[in-house]
Structures are given as structure tokens and as C-alpha cells.
């Protein structure tokens, strides 16, 4: 049985991947067991478990605004931490699968393809693109630019004028497990939709809202993804 390591093992997304795994032996260390901000810690855990693939899910994520307030932490975890993981994978010759985000795209016109121009919407997107730079230098890698949200939409209001490609986290976790052997860059998301139209499918009581000006700079206007490549690899 193939052995896989997931960084950020204590996180919600790593737990979903574990929950839906049926074919791999997966190790999901906590930060105490494997600290990605310390290269030796990553190398030590990989050597200990003898895995041949690492899914890099450890990251500083939401709320988006914290990446402006906690710049140093964002850099340490999402950029330096990812660089450490890539170095460890390169030295030990194992594959890395990097969980990135649709926020690396400009968030203006939408329908972004994997080959499109990159200009992150927000500081979170910049931190994840910083990580992508390290991953891209290592050929035995897969970058997944994911647009996902909670399985149960977490807000009472959803924006009618925010266009995106939301996919439930559980569905994203299942897809990742099917792409283990792929390389390159793949967008992962659902069909293009307003946040409101997506949310109302699961919550009929959801209320309509409009993106406030102070939030538009944090999330963009249209962060939808072109998922033709994903569909060619995995049938949604």
C-alpha cells in the first residue's frame, strides 16, 4: 500500500482527506509532530514514515484579512514553510502536492485557466503564490488551485454580485485523492456561479447581499475557474 503524508494533519481539510481515503496509508502529523517552519522537522518525519508523496495542506488561511495584520506569520508559514517542504521532498526524492488557491488569479474577469496571468487578489493569494514558486521549481510536483467552501455554507448572507467556482470541501478532498499521480497545475472548483446561487442550493433561507467596497479588495469580483482540464482528468 502506498504511503502518503499530509502536512497540517490537525486541520479540517486534512481530516476530510483522511475520512474519504480508501486506498492509501496516510500519515497526518500535527504541528507538534512535524513543524513545517523547521526544515529538519520535515525531513525527520519523512524519513521516519518512508512516504513517497506529501500533500502539503498546512497553511495560514482564513480570515483573509489576517494576512495583512500578521504579515510575518503569513510569510513564515505559507512561503518559508512551503519552501521547507519542497526542499525536504527534493532532497528525499518524493512527490509534493501543493494545495493552492484561486486567489492567485486577478479576480476580475473570471474563467481563469491554469496558464493565465497571475496577479493575486489579496495578501493570502500572494502568500500562496509565494509557495507555488518553490513548488514549481521542483518537477515532481502537482499544484492544485482550489476554490472551495464549507460543506454547510457558513454565512447568513451570500453575495449576488460575487462570481466564483465554489466546491464543497468534501468534494475537493475526494478529487485530490483521485489526482495523486498527476503533475503540473490543475484548477479545482465547481461550475461558475454567484455565491448566492451556490449557497441557496443548500440553504433556502440564505439572504441576498452585495459585496461591500471594503471586502471587494479582499475577495475580488469574479474568481471563477476554467475547469476543463479537471474535467478531462476527473469527472465531476
C-alpha positions as CSV (number, residue, x, y, z in Angstrom):
1,X,0.0,0.0,0.0
2,X,1.3,3.4,-1.0
3,X,2.2,5.8,1.9
4,X,1.2,9.4,1.8
5,X,2.0,12.3,4.3
6,X,-0.4,15.2,4.8
7,X,1.0,18.3,6.4
8,X,-1.4,20.2,8.6
9,X,-2.9,17.0,9.9
10,X,-4.9,18.7,12.6
11,X,-6.7,20.9,10.1
12,X,-10.2,20.4,8.9
13,X,-9.3,19.8,5.3
14,X,-6.6,17.1,6.1
15,X,-9.2,15.4,8.2
16,X,-11.6,15.3,5.3
17,X,-9.0,13.7,3.0
18,X,-8.4,11.1,5.7
19,X,-12.1,10.4,6.1
20,X,-12.5,9.7,2.4
21,X,-9.3,7.7,1.8
22,X,-9.8,4.1,0.9
23,X,-6.6,3.2,-0.9
24,X,-3.6,4.8,0.8
25,X,-1.9,4.6,4.1
26,X,-1.9,8.2,5.2
27,X,0.1,9.9,8.0
28,X,-1.3,13.2,9.2
29,X,1.1,14.7,11.8
30,X,0.1,17.6,14.0
31,X,2.3,20.8,14.1
32,X,4.0,19.4,17.2
33,X,4.9,16.2,15.4
34,X,6.1,18.0,12.2
35,X,6.7,21.7,12.1
36,X,6.9,23.0,8.5
37,X,8.8,26.1,9.6
38,X,11.7,23.9,10.6
39,X,13.3,22.0,7.7
40,X,14.9,19.3,9.9
41,X,11.5,18.6,11.4
42,X,10.0,17.9,8.0
43,X,13.0,15.8,6.9
44,X,12.9,13.8,10.1
45,X,9.2,12.9,9.8
46,X,9.5,11.9,6.1
47,X,12.5,9.6,6.8
48,X,10.6,8.1,9.8
49,X,7.5,7.3,7.8
50,X,9.1,6.4,4.5
51,X,6.3,8.0,2.5
52,X,6.6,8.6,-1.3
53,X,4.2,11.5,-1.6
54,X,3.4,14.6,0.5
55,X,0.1,16.5,0.3
56,X,1.0,20.0,1.6
57,X,-2.2,21.2,3.2
58,X,-0.6,23.1,6.2
59,X,-1.3,26.8,5.8
60,X,-2.4,30.1,7.4
61,X,-5.7,30.6,5.7
62,X,-8.9,32.5,6.8
63,X,-9.8,35.1,7.6
64,X,-8.2,36.7,4.6
65,X,-7.6,40.0,6.5
66,X,-5.2,38.3,8.9
67,X,-2.6,38.1,6.2
68,X,-2.3,41.9,6.2
69,X,-2.3,42.1,10.0
70,X,0.0,39.1,10.5
71,X,2.4,39.5,7.6
72,X,5.4,37.8,9.3
73,X,3.3,34.8,10.3
74,X,1.9,34.6,6.8
75,X,5.4,34.6,5.3
76,X,6.8,32.1,7.8
77,X,4.0,29.5,7.3
78,X,2.8,29.9,3.7
79,X,6.1,30.8,2.0
80,X,9.0,29.7,4.1
81,X,7.1,26.7,5.4
82,X,6.2,25.6,1.9
83,X,9.8,26.1,0.7
84,X,11.0,23.9,3.6
85,X,8.5,21.2,2.5
86,X,9.7,21.4,-1.1
87,X,13.4,21.2,-0.1
88,X,12.7,18.2,2.0
89,X,10.7,16.5,-0.8
90,X,13.5,17.3,-3.3
91,X,16.3,16.0,-1.0
92,X,14.4,12.8,-0.3
93,X,13.1,12.4,-3.8
94,X,9.4,12.2,-3.1
95,X,6.4,13.9,-4.8
96,X,4.7,17.0,-3.4
97,X,1.1,18.0,-4.0
98,X,0.5,21.6,-3.0
99,X,-2.8,23.0,-2.0
100,X,-3.0,26.5,-3.5
101,X,-6.0,28.8,-4.2
102,X,-8.0,30.5,-6.9
103,X,-7.0,33.8,-5.2
104,X,-3.7,33.7,-7.1
105,X,-5.6,34.9,-10.2
106,X,-6.6,38.6,-10.6
107,X,-10.3,38.1,-9.7
108,X,-11.6,40.4,-12.3
109,X,-12.8,38.6,-15.5
110,X,-13.1,35.1,-14.1
111,X,-13.0,31.8,-16.1
112,X,-9.2,31.6,-15.3
113,X,-7.2,28.8,-17.0
114,X,-4.1,27.3,-15.4
115,X,-1.9,29.2,-18.0
116,X,-3.5,32.6,-17.3
117,X,-1.7,35.6,-15.9
118,X,-1.3,35.6,-12.2
119,X,-1.9,38.7,-10.0
120,X,-3.2,37.6,-6.6
121,X,-6.5,39.2,-5.4
122,X,-5.3,39.6,-1.8
123,X,-2.4,39.1,0.6
124,X,-3.5,35.5,1.2
125,X,-3.2,34.9,-2.5
126,X,0.3,36.4,-2.6
127,X,1.4,34.1,0.3
128,X,0.1,31.1,-1.6
129,X,1.7,32.2,-4.8
130,X,5.0,32.5,-2.9
131,X,4.6,28.9,-2.0
132,X,3.8,28.0,-5.6
133,X,7.1,29.5,-6.8
134,X,9.0,27.0,-4.7
135,X,6.9,24.1,-5.7
136,X,7.1,25.0,-9.4
137,X,10.9,24.7,-9.2
138,X,10.6,21.0,-8.3
139,X,9.5,18.9,-11.2
140,X,8.0,16.0,-9.2
141,X,5.0,18.2,-8.1
142,X,1.4,19.0,-8.6
143,X,-0.1,22.4,-7.8
144,X,-3.9,22.4,-7.1
145,X,-5.6,25.8,-7.3
146,X,-8.7,25.2,-5.3
147,X,-11.9,27.2,-4.9
148,X,-13.8,25.6,-2.0
149,X,-16.0,26.5,0.8
150,X,-17.5,24.8,3.9
151,X,-19.9,21.9,3.2
152,X,-22.5,23.9,5.1
153,X,-22.3,27.5,3.8
154,X,-21.0,29.4,6.9
155,X,-22.8,32.7,6.4
156,X,-26.4,34.0,6.6
157,X,-25.8,36.3,3.6
158,X,-24.3,35.4,0.2
159,X,-23.3,37.9,-2.5
160,X,-25.3,38.1,-5.7
161,X,-22.5,40.0,-7.5
162,X,-19.6,37.8,-6.5
163,X,-18.9,35.2,-9.2
164,X,-16.9,32.2,-8.3
165,X,-16.5,28.4,-8.7
166,X,-17.3,27.2,-5.2
167,X,-16.9,23.5,-4.5
168,X,-17.7,21.8,-1.1
169,X,-14.6,20.9,0.8
170,X,-15.7,17.3,1.0
171,X,-15.9,17.1,-2.8
172,X,-12.5,18.8,-3.1
173,X,-10.9,16.2,-0.7
174,X,-12.3,13.4,-2.8
175,X,-11.0,14.8,-6.0
176,X,-7.5,15.3,-4.6
177,X,-7.3,11.6,-3.8
178,X,-8.0,10.8,-7.5
179,X,-5.2,13.1,-8.7
180,X,-2.3,11.7,-6.7
181,X,-0.4,10.5,-9.8
182,X,-0.8,13.8,-11.8
183,X,1.8,16.5,-12.2
184,X,1.7,20.2,-13.3
185,X,-1.1,22.6,-12.3
186,X,-4.8,21.9,-12.1
187,X,-7.7,24.1,-11.2
188,X,-10.2,22.5,-8.8
189,X,-13.6,24.0,-8.4
190,X,-17.3,23.8,-9.3
191,X,-19.3,25.4,-12.1
192,X,-19.3,29.2,-12.4
193,X,-22.0,30.7,-10.2
194,X,-22.7,33.6,-8.0
195,X,-22.0,32.9,-4.3
196,X,-25.7,33.4,-3.7
197,X,-26.9,30.9,-6.3
198,X,-24.4,28.3,-4.9
199,X,-25.4,28.9,-1.3
200,X,-29.2,28.8,-1.9
201,X,-28.9,25.2,-3.3
202,X,-28.0,24.1,0.2
203,X,-29.8,26.7,2.3
204,X,-33.2,28.1,1.1
205,X,-33.1,30.6,3.9
206,X,-30.0,32.3,2.7
207,X,-30.3,36.1,2.2
208,X,-29.0,38.1,-0.8
209,X,-26.2,40.6,-0.3
210,X,-23.9,42.8,-2.3
211,X,-20.1,42.9,-1.8
212,X,-19.2,45.9,0.4
213,X,-16.4,48.0,-1.1
214,X,-14.1,47.2,1.8
215,X,-14.4,43.4,1.1
216,X,-14.1,43.7,-2.7
217,X,-10.4,44.3,-2.3
218,X,-10.1,41.1,-0.2
219,X,-12.1,38.7,-2.5
220,X,-12.2,40.3,-5.9
221,X,-15.3,40.4,-8.2
222,X,-15.0,37.2,-10.3
223,X,-12.7,34.5,-9.2
224,X,-14.3,31.7,-11.2
225,X,-12.1,29.0,-12.7
226,X,-11.9,27.3,-16.0
227,X,-12.2,23.6,-15.0
228,X,-11.9,21.9,-18.4
229,X,-8.5,20.4,-17.5
230,X,-10.0,19.0,-14.3
231,X,-12.9,17.5,-16.2
232,X,-10.5,15.8,-18.6
233,X,-8.8,14.2,-15.6
234,X,-11.8,13.6,-13.3
235,X,-15.5,13.5,-14.0
236,X,-17.3,15.8,-11.5
